[in-house]
């Protein structure tokens, strides 16, 4: 466990496991409980290329921000891909809070396949429906139907009693963690640029300027060289 600054946490919308996003009533309830001194479990962060990406604890984080807190206790894990981070969020939500809806379970299964968690210990081997069902908490009959639709090659191999062959889920290659974080940084800077003209208070503009200078220094650090476009 470690204490992290709330400002250092990256929240990517696609990492939110709930279809309907944040529940404001839950945020208010958590805020009131925190004000009363109730202890909450640490939020879960994924360390991706040095950035801290929120995997679980969306409502807790929003409640802490509403209270004006600066720091939070977090469990930090190293992650190799954004799909892995997304799966952690589903797995955590399956163990606490409101039960996942059928649509959310379906997305968890897709993330499970994309992360390669359906593969066995030996190269090219797949887990059985029973093993996957125990890990996901999803009935075998449901897994069979979903696998036929989402990963027909895997379904064929398992139906034939052959744990080998195929790669499971196909589709376009996932953007690298660096590409995804760069895209989020560009989006955030664009939004900041759009909002700044509306800030007329000199003190607030100075605070923004100081923060912008810090970002420029961070970007210019290391062995950065101007690329040849």
DACORDA-V667088 format. One record per backbone hydrogen bond with DSSP energy under -1.0 kcal/mol. CO is the residue of the C=O (numbers start at 0). NH is the residue of the N-H. If there is no record, write none. Layout:
co=<CO	CO>
nh=<NH	NH>
//
This chain:
co=<1	3	4	5	9	11	12	17	22	23	24	25	26	27	28	29	30	31	32	33	42	43	43	44	45	46	47	50	51	52	55	56	57	58	59	60	61	62	63	64	69	71	72	73	74	76	80	81	82	83	84	85	86	87	88	89	100	101	102	103	104	105	106	107	108	109	110	111	112	115	117	121	124	127	128	129	130	131	132	138	139	140	141	142	143	144	145	146	150	151	152	153	154	155	156	157	162	175	176	177	178	179	180	181	182	183	184	185	186	187	188	189	190	191	194	195	200	201	202	203	204	205	206	207	208	209	210	211	212	213	214	215	226>
nh=<73	71	7	8	53	14	15	20	26	27	28	29	30	31	32	33	34	35	37	36	74	54	55	76	52	78	50	47	9	45	43	60	61	62	63	64	65	66	68	67	5	3	42	1	44	46	84	85	86	87	88	89	90	91	92	93	104	105	106	107	108	109	110	111	112	113	114	116	115	118	126	124	119	131	132	133	134	135	136	142	143	144	145	146	147	148	149	150	154	155	156	157	158	159	161	160	125	179	180	181	182	183	184	185	186	187	188	189	190	191	192	193	194	195	197	198	204	205	206	207	208	209	210	211	212	213	214	215	216	217	218	219	228>
//
